Amino acid sequence: MAEAIAAVLKVDVTIIDKNFNRIAATGKYKKFIGNKIPGKCLFELVMKEKKTNHIKRYLKDNEKKINPSVCESCEAKERCTE
């Protein structure tokens, strides 16, 4: 299923279960299958609110900037791989 979604949308995909375990993934996320998603992250927010959301990444002068309002409380914000 993850591969089909990724092919249609042309993005890497992660699918998690209700316990926040990554159960399927594509691309750079495949190596994380079986790992638990960090707490208080975007995945948790989406599951709780039952609404879509996303993280915008801006690359300028080799500096990675993320939307801080979404990531501020994430347990993995200093070592994000998403």
N, CA, C and O atoms as a CHARMM CRD file, in Angstrom:
* protein
*
  328
    1    1 MET  N      0.81700  -1.19200   0.00000 PROA 1      0.00000
    2    1 MET  CA     0.00000   0.00000   0.00000 PROA 1      0.00000
    3    1 MET  C      0.86400   1.26100   0.00000 PROA 1      0.00000
    4    1 MET  O      0.58200   2.19800  -0.74800 PROA 1      0.00000
    5    2 ALA  N      1.91200   1.30000   0.82700 PROA 2      0.00000
    6    2 ALA  CA     2.78400   2.47700   0.88900 PROA 2      0.00000
    7    2 ALA  C      3.43100   2.74100  -0.46100 PROA 2      0.00000
    8    2 ALA  O      3.54300   3.89100  -0.88400 PROA 2      0.00000
    9    3 GLU  N      3.86100   1.67300  -1.14400 PROA 3      0.00000
   10    3 GLU  CA     4.49900   1.83100  -2.45700 PROA 3      0.00000
   11    3 GLU  C      3.52400   2.41800  -3.47100 PROA 3      0.00000
   12    3 GLU  O      3.91100   3.26200  -4.28000 PROA 3      0.00000
   13    4 ALA  N      2.27200   1.98700  -3.43900 PROA 4      0.00000
   14    4 ALA  CA     1.26800   2.50300  -4.37400 PROA 4      0.00000
   15    4 ALA  C      0.99700   3.98100  -4.12500 PROA 4      0.00000
   16    4 ALA  O      0.91800   4.76600  -5.07000 PROA 4      0.00000
   17    5 ILE  N      0.85700   4.36000  -2.87500 PROA 5      0.00000
   18    5 ILE  CA     0.62300   5.76700  -2.52600 PROA 5      0.00000
   19    5 ILE  C      1.81300   6.61100  -2.96400 PROA 5      0.00000
   20    5 ILE  O      1.64000   7.68200  -3.54500 PROA 5      0.00000
   21    6 ALA  N      3.01800   6.12900  -2.68500 PROA 6      0.00000
   22    6 ALA  CA     4.23000   6.86400  -3.05300 PROA 6      0.00000
   23    6 ALA  C      4.32900   7.04500  -4.56500 PROA 6      0.00000
   24    6 ALA  O      4.73300   8.10800  -5.03700 PROA 6      0.00000
   25    7 ALA  N      3.96500   6.02400  -5.31900 PROA 7      0.00000
   26    7 ALA  CA     4.03700   6.10100  -6.78100 PROA 7      0.00000
   27    7 ALA  C      3.07200   7.14000  -7.33300 PROA 7      0.00000
   28    7 ALA  O      3.42000   7.88700  -8.24700 PROA 7      0.00000
   29    8 VAL  N      1.87500   7.19100  -6.79000 PROA 8      0.00000
   30    8 VAL  CA     0.86800   8.14700  -7.26500 PROA 8      0.00000
   31    8 VAL  C      1.22200   9.57300  -6.85300 PROA 8      0.00000
   32    8 VAL  O      1.14000  10.49300  -7.66700 PROA 8      0.00000
   33    9 LEU  N      1.61300   9.76000  -5.60200 PROA 9      0.00000
   34    9 LEU  CA     1.88300  11.10600  -5.08500 PROA 9      0.00000
   35    9 LEU  C      3.30600  11.59300  -5.35100 PROA 9      0.00000
   36    9 LEU  O      3.59700  12.78300  -5.23900 PROA 9      0.00000
   37   10 LYS  N      4.18700  10.65600  -5.70500 PROA 10     0.00000
   38   10 LYS  CA     5.60400  10.97500  -5.94700 PROA 10     0.00000
   39   10 LYS  C      6.28400  11.59700  -4.71700 PROA 10     0.00000
   40   10 LYS  O      7.02400  12.57400  -4.82300 PROA 10     0.00000
   41   11 VAL  N      6.01200  11.00600  -3.56500 PROA 11     0.00000
   42   11 VAL  CA     6.63700  11.39200  -2.29700 PROA 11     0.00000
   43   11 VAL  C      6.94300  10.11900  -1.50700 PROA 11     0.00000
   44   11 VAL  O      6.35800   9.06800  -1.76500 PROA 11     0.00000
   45   12 ASP  N      7.86000  10.21900  -0.54600 PROA 12     0.00000
   46   12 ASP  CA     8.08600   9.10100   0.36400 PROA 12     0.00000
   47   12 ASP  C      6.91900   9.03400   1.34000 PROA 12     0.00000
   48   12 ASP  O      6.36500  10.06100   1.73300 PROA 12     0.00000
   49   13 VAL  N      6.55300   7.81500   1.72600 PROA 13     0.00000
   50   13 VAL  CA     5.36300   7.59000   2.55000 PROA 13     0.00000
   51   13 VAL  C      5.73100   6.77900   3.79100 PROA 13     0.00000
   52   13 VAL  O      6.57200   5.88200   3.73100 PROA 13     0.00000
   53   14 THR  N      5.09700   7.10300   4.90500 PROA 14     0.00000
   54   14 THR  CA     5.18700   6.32100   6.13500 PROA 14     0.00000
   55   14 THR  C      3.77900   5.99700   6.59400 PROA 14     0.00000
   56   14 THR  O      2.89600   6.85500   6.58100 PROA 14     0.00000
   57   15 ILE  N      3.57800   4.75900   6.99700 PROA 15     0.00000
   58   15 ILE  CA     2.29700   4.34200   7.57700 PROA 15     0.00000
   59   15 ILE  C      2.59400   3.85000   8.98800 PROA 15     0.00000
   60   15 ILE  O      3.48100   3.02100   9.19300 PROA 15     0.00000
   61   16 ILE  N      1.83600   4.37300   9.96500 PROA 16     0.00000
   62   16 ILE  CA     2.02800   3.97400  11.36100 PROA 16     0.00000
   63   16 ILE  C      0.75200   3.32400  11.89000 PROA 16     0.00000
   64   16 ILE  O     -0.33800   3.52600  11.35500 PROA 16     0.00000
   65   17 ASP  N      0.91400   2.54500  12.94500 PROA 17     0.00000
   66   17 ASP  CA    -0.25500   1.95500  13.59400 PROA 17     0.00000
   67   17 ASP  C     -0.70400   2.85000  14.75200 PROA 17     0.00000
   68   17 ASP  O     -0.11900   3.90500  14.99400 PROA 17     0.00000
   69   18 LYS  N     -1.73700   2.42200  15.45500 PROA 18     0.00000
   70   18 LYS  CA    -2.29100   3.25600  16.53000 PROA 18     0.00000
   71   18 LYS  C     -1.32700   3.44100  17.69900 PROA 18     0.00000
   72   18 LYS  O     -1.52200   4.32700  18.53200 PROA 18     0.00000
   73   19 ASN  N     -0.28800   2.60700  17.76200 PROA 19     0.00000
   74   19 ASN  CA     0.72300   2.72500  18.81500 PROA 19     0.00000
   75   19 ASN  C      1.94700   3.51300  18.34800 PROA 19     0.00000
   76   19 ASN  O      2.97100   3.54300  19.03100 PROA 19     0.00000
   77   20 PHE  N      1.83700   4.14500  17.19000 PROA 20     0.00000
   78   20 PHE  CA     2.89700   4.97300  16.60600 PROA 20     0.00000
   79   20 PHE  C      4.13400   4.18500  16.18600 PROA 20     0.00000
   80   20 PHE  O      5.24800   4.70900  16.19300 PROA 20     0.00000
   81   21 ASN  N      3.92500   2.92100  15.82100 PROA 21     0.00000
   82   21 ASN  CA     5.00200   2.12500  15.24700 PROA 21     0.00000
   83   21 ASN  C      4.93300   2.24700  13.72900 PROA 21     0.00000
   84   21 ASN  O      3.85500   2.13900  13.14300 PROA 21     0.00000
   85   22 ARG  N      6.07800   2.47300  13.09400 PROA 22     0.00000
   86   22 ARG  CA     6.12100   2.56800  11.63300 PROA 22     0.00000
   87   22 ARG  C      5.97600   1.14700  11.09300 PROA 22     0.00000
   88   22 ARG  O      6.84800   0.30400  11.30500 PROA 22     0.00000
   89   23 ILE  N      4.87100   0.88500  10.39500 PROA 23     0.00000
   90   23 ILE  CA     4.60400  -0.46900   9.90700 PROA 23     0.00000
   91   23 ILE  C      4.85900  -0.62300   8.41300 PROA 23     0.00000
   92   23 ILE  O      4.96100  -1.74500   7.91600 PROA 23     0.00000
   93   24 ALA  N      4.96200   0.47200   7.70200 PROA 24     0.00000
   94   24 ALA  CA     5.29300   0.44100   6.27600 PROA 24     0.00000
   95   24 ALA  C      5.89700   1.78400   5.91100 PROA 24     0.00000
   96   24 ALA  O      5.59200   2.80400   6.52900 PROA 24     0.00000
   97   25 ALA  N      6.75700   1.77500   4.90100 PROA 25     0.00000
   98   25 ALA  CA     7.39000   3.02400   4.48400 PROA 25     0.00000
   99   25 ALA  C      8.05100   2.83600   3.12900 PROA 25     0.00000
  100   25 ALA  O      8.27800   1.71300   2.67800 PROA 25     0.00000
  101   26 THR  N      8.35300   3.95700   2.49300 PROA 26     0.00000
  102   26 THR  CA     9.05100   3.93600   1.21400 PROA 26     0.00000
  103   26 THR  C     10.27600   4.84000   1.29600 PROA 26     0.00000
  104   26 THR  O     10.43500   5.61500   2.23900 PROA 26     0.00000
  105   27 GLY  N     11.13000   4.72200   0.29300 PROA 27     0.00000
  106   27 GLY  CA    12.28500   5.61000   0.17200 PROA 27     0.00000
  107   27 GLY  C     13.16600   5.61700   1.40300 PROA 27     0.00000
  108   27 GLY  O     13.47900   4.56800   1.96800 PROA 27     0.00000
  109   28 LYS  N     13.56500   6.81900   1.81300 PROA 28     0.00000
  110   28 LYS  CA    14.51200   6.95600   2.93100 PROA 28     0.00000
  111   28 LYS  C     13.93700   6.50400   4.27000 PROA 28     0.00000
  112   28 LYS  O     14.68400   6.34600   5.23600 PROA 28     0.00000
  113   29 TYR  N     12.62800   6.29300   4.34400 PROA 29     0.00000
  114   29 TYR  CA    11.99600   5.88300   5.60300 PROA 29     0.00000
  115   29 TYR  C     11.91400   4.36500   5.77200 PROA 29     0.00000
  116   29 TYR  O     11.59900   3.88100   6.85900 PROA 29     0.00000
  117   30 LYS  N     12.19700   3.61000   4.70200 PROA 30     0.00000
  118   30 LYS  CA    12.11000   2.14400   4.77600 PROA 30     0.00000
  119   30 LYS  C     12.96800   1.57100   5.89900 PROA 30     0.00000
  120   30 LYS  O     12.57300   0.61200   6.56200 PROA 30     0.00000
  121   31 LYS  N     14.13900   2.16000   6.10900 PROA 31     0.00000
  122   31 LYS  CA    15.04600   1.62800   7.13300 PROA 31     0.00000
  123   31 LYS  C     14.51300   1.81600   8.54800 PROA 31     0.00000
  124   31 LYS  O     15.05900   1.24800   9.49400 PROA 31     0.00000
  125   32 PHE  N     13.45400   2.60700   8.70300 PROA 32     0.00000
  126   32 PHE  CA    12.87200   2.85600  10.02200 PROA 32     0.00000
  127   32 PHE  C     11.64100   1.99400  10.31000 PROA 32     0.00000
  128   32 PHE  O     11.01800   2.14400  11.36100 PROA 32     0.00000
  129   33 ILE  N     11.28200   1.09000   9.38600 PROA 33     0.00000
  130   33 ILE  CA    10.13200   0.20600   9.61800 PROA 33     0.00000
  131   33 ILE  C     10.38800  -0.59600  10.89500 PROA 33     0.00000
  132   33 ILE  O     11.46800  -1.15700  11.08000 PROA 33     0.00000
  133   34 GLY  N      9.39000  -0.64300  11.76400 PROA 34     0.00000
  134   34 GLY  CA     9.50200  -1.34000  13.04000 PROA 34     0.00000
  135   34 GLY  C      9.85400  -0.41200  14.19400 PROA 34     0.00000
  136   34 GLY  O      9.69300  -0.78000  15.35700 PROA 34     0.00000
  137   35 ASN  N     10.33000   0.78300  13.88200 PROA 35     0.00000
  138   35 ASN  CA    10.67300   1.75300  14.92800 PROA 35     0.00000
  139   35 ASN  C      9.44600   2.53900  15.36400 PROA 35     0.00000
  140   35 ASN  O      8.51100   2.73900  14.59000 PROA 35     0.00000
  141   36 LYS  N      9.46600   2.97600  16.60000 PROA 36     0.00000
  142   36 LYS  CA     8.39500   3.81600  17.13600 PROA 36     0.00000
  143   36 LYS  C      8.64800   5.26300  16.72200 PROA 36     0.00000
  144   36 LYS  O      9.78700   5.73100  16.72500 PROA 36     0.00000
  145   37 ILE  N      7.58200   5.96000  16.37100 PROA 37     0.00000
  146   37 ILE  CA     7.65800   7.37300  16.00800 PROA 37     0.00000
  147   37 ILE  C      7.85700   8.17800  17.29800 PROA 37     0.00000
  148   37 ILE  O      7.26300   7.84000  18.32200 PROA 37     0.00000
  149   38 PRO  N      8.67800   9.23300  17.27000 PROA 38     0.00000
  150   38 PRO  CA     8.87800  10.05100  18.47900 PROA 38     0.00000
  151   38 PRO  C      7.56200  10.63300  19.00200 PROA 38     0.00000
  152   38 PRO  O      6.65700  10.93300  18.22400 PROA 38     0.00000
  153   39 GLY  N      7.46700  10.78600  20.29800 PROA 39     0.00000
  154   39 GLY  CA     6.26900  11.35500  20.91000 PROA 39     0.00000
  155   39 GLY  C      6.12100  12.84000  20.63300 PROA 39     0.00000
  156   39 GLY  O      7.09200  13.53200  20.32800 PROA 39     0.00000
  157   40 LYS  N      4.90400  13.31100  20.74300 PROA 40     0.00000
  158   40 LYS  CA     4.56200  14.73100  20.58900 PROA 40     0.00000
  159   40 LYS  C      4.98800  15.29700  19.23900 PROA 40     0.00000
  160   40 LYS  O      5.36000  16.46600  19.13600 PROA 40     0.00000
  161   41 CYS  N      4.93100  14.46500  18.21200 PROA 41     0.00000
  162   41 CYS  CA     5.34200  14.90800  16.88500 PROA 41     0.00000
  163   41 CYS  C      4.11800  15.11600  15.98700 PROA 41     0.00000
  164   41 CYS  O      2.97600  14.98600  16.42900 PROA 41     0.00000
  165   42 LEU  N      4.37500  15.43600  14.74400 PROA 42     0.00000
  166   42 LEU  CA     3.29700  15.69000  13.79300 PROA 42     0.00000
  167   42 LEU  C      2.37900  14.47800  13.64100 PROA 42     0.00000
  168   42 LEU  O      1.16400  14.63400  13.51900 PROA 42     0.00000
  169   43 PHE  N      2.94800  13.27900  13.64600 PROA 43     0.00000
  170   43 PHE  CA     2.12400  12.07500  13.53100 PROA 43     0.00000
  171   43 PHE  C      1.09000  12.02000  14.65700 PROA 43     0.00000
  172   43 PHE  O     -0.08100  11.73000  14.41400 PROA 43     0.00000
  173   44 GLU  N      1.52400  12.29600  15.87700 PROA 44     0.00000
  174   44 GLU  CA     0.61800  12.27300  17.02800 PROA 44     0.00000
  175   44 GLU  C     -0.47200  13.33600  16.87900 PROA 44     0.00000
  176   44 GLU  O     -1.63900  13.08100  17.18000 PROA 44     0.00000
  177   45 LEU  N     -0.09100  14.51000  16.42100 PROA 45     0.00000
  178   45 LEU  CA    -1.05100  15.59200  16.20600 PROA 45     0.00000
  179   45 LEU  C     -2.11100  15.19400  15.17300 PROA 45     0.00000
  180   45 LEU  O     -3.30200  15.42400  15.38000 PROA 45     0.00000
  181   46 VAL  N     -1.67600  14.60600  14.07800 PROA 46     0.00000
  182   46 VAL  CA    -2.60500  14.19000  13.02300 PROA 46     0.00000
  183   46 VAL  C     -3.55600  13.11200  13.53500 PROA 46     0.00000
  184   46 VAL  O     -4.75600  13.16500  13.26900 PROA 46     0.00000
  185   47 MET  N     -3.02100  12.13300  14.27000 PROA 47     0.00000
  186   47 MET  CA    -3.87500  11.05900  14.79100 PROA 47     0.00000
  187   47 MET  C     -4.87700  11.60100  15.81000 PROA 47     0.00000
  188   47 MET  O     -6.02500  11.15900  15.84700 PROA 47     0.00000
  189   48 LYS  N     -4.45200  12.54300  16.62300 PROA 48     0.00000
  190   48 LYS  CA    -5.31700  13.10300  17.66500 PROA 48     0.00000
  191   48 LYS  C     -6.41400  13.97800  17.06200 PROA 48     0.00000
  192   48 LYS  O     -7.58500  13.85000  17.41900 PROA 48     0.00000
  193   49 GLU  N     -6.02600  14.86800  16.14700 PROA 49     0.00000
  194   49 GLU  CA    -6.98200  15.81100  15.56500 PROA 49     0.00000
  195   49 GLU  C     -7.75000  15.23700  14.38000 PROA 49     0.00000
  196   49 GLU  O     -8.76700  15.79300  13.96500 PROA 49     0.00000
  197   50 LYS  N     -7.26100  14.11800  13.83500 PROA 50     0.00000
  198   50 LYS  CA    -7.88200  13.47400  12.67500 PROA 50     0.00000
  199   50 LYS  C     -8.01400  14.44100  11.49600 PROA 50     0.00000
  200   50 LYS  O     -9.01900  14.45900  10.78500 PROA 50     0.00000
  201   51 LYS  N     -6.95800  15.24500  11.31600 PROA 51     0.00000
  202   51 LYS  CA    -6.88900  16.19400  10.20300 PROA 51     0.00000
  203   51 LYS  C     -5.51300  16.07800   9.55400 PROA 51     0.00000
  204   51 LYS  O     -4.52300  15.77200  10.21900 PROA 51     0.00000
  205   52 THR  N     -5.46600  16.32300   8.26500 PROA 52     0.00000
  206   52 THR  CA    -4.17600  16.30100   7.58200 PROA 52     0.00000
  207   52 THR  C     -3.31900  17.47800   8.02900 PROA 52     0.00000
  208   52 THR  O     -3.82600  18.50600   8.47600 PROA 52     0.00000
  209   53 ASN  N     -2.02300  17.30400   7.89700 PROA 53     0.00000
  210   53 ASN  CA    -1.07200  18.35300   8.24100 PROA 53     0.00000
  211   53 ASN  C      0.23100  18.02300   7.54300 PROA 53     0.00000
  212   53 ASN  O      0.37700  16.92700   7.00200 PROA 53     0.00000
  213   54 HSD  N      1.16400  18.92900   7.54300 PROA 54     0.00000
  214   54 HSD  CA     2.46100  18.68000   6.92100 PROA 54     0.00000
  215   54 HSD  C      3.50100  19.62000   7.51400 PROA 54     0.00000
  216   54 HSD  O      3.17900  20.58400   8.20900 PROA 54     0.00000
  217   55 ILE  N      4.74500  19.30900   7.22000 PROA 55     0.00000
  218   55 ILE  CA     5.86600  20.14500   7.64300 PROA 55     0.00000
  219   55 ILE  C      6.46400  20.76900   6.39800 PROA 55     0.00000
  220   55 ILE  O      6.74200  20.07200   5.42200 PROA 55     0.00000
  221   56 LYS  N      6.66200  22.06400   6.42700 PROA 56     0.00000
  222   56 LYS  CA     7.32900  22.74500   5.32000 PROA 56     0.00000
  223   56 LYS  C      8.79300  22.90000   5.68000 PROA 56     0.00000
  224   56 LYS  O      9.12800  23.36400   6.76900 PROA 56     0.00000
  225   57 ARG  N      9.65400  22.51400   4.77100 PROA 57     0.00000
  226   57 ARG  CA    11.09300  22.69000   4.96700 PROA 57     0.00000
  227   57 ARG  C     11.57800  23.71500   3.95700 PROA 57     0.00000
  228   57 ARG  O     11.25200  23.64100   2.77200 PROA 57     0.00000
  229   58 TYR  N     12.34500  24.65400   4.43200 PROA 58     0.00000
  230   58 TYR  CA    12.89400  25.70300   3.58300 PROA 58     0.00000
  231   58 TYR  C     14.40800  25.58000   3.57500 PROA 58     0.00000
  232   58 TYR  O     15.04000  25.56600   4.63100 PROA 58     0.00000
  233   59 LEU  N     14.98300  25.49200   2.39900 PROA 59     0.00000
  234   59 LEU  CA    16.43200  25.42000   2.29200 PROA 59     0.00000
  235   59 LEU  C     16.94900  26.73400   1.73000 PROA 59     0.00000
  236   59 LEU  O     16.63600  27.10600   0.59900 PROA 59     0.00000
  237   60 LYS  N     17.73700  27.42400   2.52300 PROA 60     0.00000
  238   60 LYS  CA    18.30000  28.70200   2.10800 PROA 60     0.00000
  239   60 LYS  C     19.70200  28.79700   2.68600 PROA 60     0.00000
  240   60 LYS  O     19.89600  28.65000   3.89200 PROA 60     0.00000
  241   61 ASP  N     20.66200  29.04000   1.83500 PROA 61     0.00000
  242   61 ASP  CA    22.05000  29.15400   2.27900 PROA 61     0.00000
  243   61 ASP  C     22.48000  27.94100   3.10600 PROA 61     0.00000
  244   61 ASP  O     23.14800  28.07700   4.13200 PROA 61     0.00000
  245   62 ASN  N     22.08200  26.74800   2.63700 PROA 62     0.00000
  246   62 ASN  CA    22.42500  25.47800   3.29400 PROA 62     0.00000
  247   62 ASN  C     21.90800  25.36300   4.72700 PROA 62     0.00000
  248   62 ASN  O     22.41800  24.55400   5.50300 PROA 62     0.00000
  249   63 GLU  N     20.91800  26.15100   5.08100 PROA 63     0.00000
  250   63 GLU  CA    20.34200  26.09200   6.42200 PROA 63     0.00000
  251   63 GLU  C     18.95400  25.47200   6.32600 PROA 63     0.00000
  252   63 GLU  O     18.12600  25.91900   5.53300 PROA 63     0.00000
  253   64 LYS  N     18.69900  24.44900   7.12700 PROA 64     0.00000
  254   64 LYS  CA    17.39200  23.81000   7.12400 PROA 64     0.00000
  255   64 LYS  C     16.49700  24.52800   8.12000 PROA 64     0.00000
  256   64 LYS  O     16.83200  24.64000   9.30000 PROA 64     0.00000
  257   65 LYS  N     15.36900  25.00900   7.64600 PROA 65     0.00000
  258   65 LYS  CA    14.41100  25.66500   8.53400 PROA 65     0.00000
  259   65 LYS  C     13.10200  24.89500   8.45000 PROA 65     0.00000
  260   65 LYS  O     12.67000  24.51300   7.36300 PROA 65     0.00000
  261   66 ILE  N     12.48600  24.67200   9.57000 PROA 66     0.00000
  262   66 ILE  CA    11.20800  23.98100   9.58900 PROA 66     0.00000
  263   66 ILE  C     10.16400  24.87400  10.21500 PROA 66     0.00000
  264   66 ILE  O     10.47800  25.87100  10.86400 PROA 66     0.00000
  265   67 ASN  N      8.92600  24.50200  10.01100 PROA 67     0.00000
  266   67 ASN  CA     7.81500  25.23700  10.59200 PROA 67     0.00000
  267   67 ASN  C      7.81600  24.96500  12.09800 PROA 67     0.00000
  268   67 ASN  O      7.38700  23.88900  12.51700 PROA 67     0.00000
  269   68 PRO  N      8.28200  25.89800  12.91800 PROA 68     0.00000
  270   68 PRO  CA     8.44000  25.63600  14.35400 PROA 68     0.00000
  271   68 PRO  C      7.13800  25.40000  15.10100 PROA 68     0.00000
  272   68 PRO  O      7.15000  24.73600  16.13700 PROA 68     0.00000
  273   69 SER  N      6.02600  25.91300  14.62000 PROA 69     0.00000
  274   69 SER  CA     4.76700  25.72700  15.33800 PROA 69     0.00000
  275   69 SER  C      4.36500  24.26000  15.37000 PROA 69     0.00000
  276   69 SER  O      3.72800  23.81800  16.32600 PROA 69     0.00000
  277   70 VAL  N      4.71800  23.51100  14.36100 PROA 70     0.00000
  278   70 VAL  CA     4.38400  22.09100  14.30500 PROA 70     0.00000
  279   70 VAL  C      5.39500  21.26100  15.09300 PROA 70     0.00000
  280   70 VAL  O      5.02300  20.27100  15.72400 PROA 70     0.00000
  281   71 CYS  N      6.64400  21.64600  15.06300 PROA 71     0.00000
  282   71 CYS  CA     7.72200  20.81300  15.59500 PROA 71     0.00000
  283   71 CYS  C      8.19700  21.18000  16.99900 PROA 71     0.00000
  284   71 CYS  O      8.99200  20.44400  17.58400 PROA 71     0.00000
  285   72 GLU  N      7.74300  22.26900  17.53700 PROA 72     0.00000
  286   72 GLU  CA     8.26600  22.77300  18.80900 PROA 72     0.00000
  287   72 GLU  C      8.21300  21.74700  19.94200 PROA 72     0.00000
  288   72 GLU  O      9.15000  21.65900  20.73600 PROA 72     0.00000
  289   73 SER  N      7.13400  20.97500  20.02700 PROA 73     0.00000
  290   73 SER  CA     6.98500  20.04000  21.14600 PROA 73     0.00000
  291   73 SER  C      7.50500  18.63200  20.84900 PROA 73     0.00000
  292   73 SER  O      7.47700  17.77100  21.72800 PROA 73     0.00000
  293   74 CYS  N      7.96800  18.39000  19.64900 PROA 74     0.00000
  294   74 CYS  CA     8.40500  17.04500  19.25700 PROA 74     0.00000
  295   74 CYS  C      9.61500  16.59200  20.06700 PROA 74     0.00000
  296   74 CYS  O     10.55900  17.35500  20.27400 PROA 74     0.00000
  297   75 GLU  N      9.57600  15.34500  20.52100 PROA 75     0.00000
  298   75 GLU  CA    10.68300  14.78000  21.28700 PROA 75     0.00000
  299   75 GLU  C     11.94700  14.61700  20.44900 PROA 75     0.00000
  300   75 GLU  O     13.03700  14.47300  21.00300 PROA 75     0.00000
  301   76 ALA  N     11.81800  14.63700  19.12300 PROA 76     0.00000
  302   76 ALA  CA    12.97300  14.42600  18.24100 PROA 76     0.00000
  303   76 ALA  C     13.32700  15.66700  17.43200 PROA 76     0.00000
  304   76 ALA  O     13.99600  15.55700  16.40400 PROA 76     0.00000
  305   77 LYS  N     12.89800  16.83100  17.86700 PROA 77     0.00000
  306   77 LYS  CA    13.10300  18.03600  17.05300 PROA 77     0.00000
  307   77 LYS  C     14.57500  18.34300  16.79300 PROA 77     0.00000
  308   77 LYS  O     14.90200  18.94700  15.77100 PROA 77     0.00000
  309   78 GLU  N     15.45700  17.94500  17.68600 PROA 78     0.00000
  310   78 GLU  CA    16.88800  18.21000  17.49600 PROA 78     0.00000
  311   78 GLU  C     17.56400  17.18100  16.59400 PROA 78     0.00000
  312   78 GLU  O     18.68100  17.40700  16.12900 PROA 78     0.00000
  313   79 ARG  N     16.90300  16.06000  16.34500 PROA 79     0.00000
  314   79 ARG  CA    17.48100  15.00100  15.51900 PROA 79     0.00000
  315   79 ARG  C     16.46400  14.45600  14.51500 PROA 79     0.00000
  316   79 ARG  O     16.45600  13.26200  14.21600 PROA 79     0.00000
  317   80 CYS  N     15.62700  15.32100  14.00900 PROA 80     0.00000
  318   80 CYS  CA    14.52400  14.93700  13.12300 PROA 80     0.00000
  319   80 CYS  C     15.01400  14.24500  11.85500 PROA 80     0.00000
  320   80 CYS  O     15.96500  14.69100  11.21300 PROA 80     0.00000
  321   81 THR  N     14.35300  13.15900  11.51300 PROA 81     0.00000
  322   81 THR  CA    14.63400  12.45600  10.26100 PROA 81     0.00000
  323   81 THR  C     13.42200  12.46800   9.34400 PROA 81     0.00000
  324   81 THR  O     13.45900  11.88600   8.26000 PROA 81     0.00000
  325   82 GLU  N     12.38300  13.10500   9.75400 PROA 82     0.00000
  326   82 GLU  CA    11.14900  13.12900   8.95800 PROA 82     0.00000
  327   82 GLU  C     11.17800  14.21700   7.91800 PROA 82     0.00000
  328   82 GLU  O     10.21900  14.37600   7.16300 PROA 82     0.00000
